[in-house]
């Protein structure tokens, strides 16, 4: 286990590990509207799985043409592209 916690029973067998049972917060960023970009999170090198949660920032409810960014990962780099509105990107890993 690189990061996280592991709880073992009296026999030393793990019955809870953040490696497999929870998602750990790695970081977040806000992608500006109409931009492409990337940022690096060094902790991602320790993660086997990564997911992103995305959401609109400062978007009015009747904005039918607002699109959030797409997000990809390569190694420790998180890239975003294509959003027409500000996008909150939350990075989770395990």
Order of alpha helices (4+ residues) and beta strands (2+ residues): beta-beta-alpha-beta-beta-beta-beta-beta-beta
